[in-house]
Structures are given as structure tokens and as C-alpha cells.
Amino acid sequence: MIVPKQEVYYAVFLELLYDSLDDAFSKAPDLIAVHRARSNELHVQGTLLLAGAFLGSSQEKLRTMAICPTREAAEEFVRGDPFVLNGMVSTWYIREWANLFI
């Protein structure tokens, strides 16, 4: 899928109640499966461009990020996320992100 370039995208940041990506995989494999299936569907539809987890320090909780083409898509991504719906996200926010390569 080729996505047209635009000036502004919307970055979704989430902090989950897991210590790491491995911790989430071991404690919530069913939620991961639903999250991945939904994310793949949104990606095919073009409303979720990129998504993934930050890897790193064990002193932080698991943090993830997604890039969406519109604020509405970003809000829908959060509203329907299985980790949000199951109370496993401690905080989240959406920020506008300026594309350098337009």
C-alpha cells in the first residue's frame, strides 16, 4: 500500500501496565493476538500507518506508539484497543507530528 505524504500525522503514545514486551506476551497472549489482528485490519484500511512497542530499559513500563493519518483515526485506534478496553493502559495521549519529508 502506498500512502500519500502529508504535512501532519498523529502519533499515539500509550504506557501499559506491563514491565516489558516480553512481560505482555507472557501475561496477555490473548490480548496481544486481538491487538495485532485489529492493528493489521486498520493498517490494511490505511487508518494505522505504523505501530509498535519501544524496547529498552527494564526500569520503565512498556510504552507503545502508533502513527495515524488523522486525529479521528488516532482516537478510534485508542478507543477500540483491547489493552485500553481491558484497563491495561495507565496513560495515553495523541500528539500532532510534522512530517519532514513532504
N, C-alpha and C positions, 0 to 999 in steps of 0.2 A: 504494500500500500504506500503510495507516495502522498505525503501530507504537504499541502502548500505552506510556504513560510508566512509567518505573520509577525507583527511587531510585539505583541504581548501574549504571553501564555499564563496559565495559572498553576502555581506549584502548591501542592497539598502536602503538609508535613503532619505526621502522626507519631506520637510516642505511645508505645504499647506497654502493658504490664508484664512483659517478659524480659528476662535478662539478656537474651541474645536471640539470633535467628534460630540457632540450634535448640534453644530452650522452647521457642514457639513450636518448632517441628515436633519436639518430643511431647509437649503438653497439649497441643491443639492440632493434631494432624487433620482432623475433620474440618476445622475452621480454615486451615491453610488450603485444603482442597477446594472448598467452596469459594474462598477468596480468589484463588488462582483461576478457577473456571469463570467467575464473574469478570475478573480483570481481563481475561482473554476475550470474552464477549465484547466488553467495552472497547478494547483495543481494535477488534475487527470492525466495530461500528465507527471508529475514528474519534470517540469521545475520551479515550485514555491513550495518550501517546507514549508515555514511558512510566514505569513504576518499578520500585524495588526497595530493598532494605539497605540501610547503612551498615557496614561491617566495621568492627573495631572494638574499642575498649570494653572490658567487662565491668567497668565502673559506671556505665550508663545503662539505661533501659534501651530496649530495641526501638529504633527510630526508622521510619519509612518515609518515602517521598513518591509523589506521582505528579506528572505533568499533564494538564488538560488544556484543550484549545479555548474553552470558555469558562467563565465563573460558574455558570449553570451546570456544566459537566463536572466541574470540580466538586460542587456542592452535592450533586447526585452521587458521585463516587463515594463521598463520605457518608451520606445518608443511608446508602444501601450496603456499606461494607460490613461483612459478618463480624469482624472484630469490634467495630463500633456498636453494632446491634446487640452483641453479647457482653458489653461492658468491659472489654479488654483494652480499651484505649483510654489513657489517662488525660491526654490533651491532644488537640489538633487545631490547625489553623491553615488558612489559604492566603497566599501572597501573590501579587502580580509579579511577573518576571519578564524583563525586557530582553528580547532576542537580539543578539549582536549581529547575527548573520541574516539580514533581510535584504 
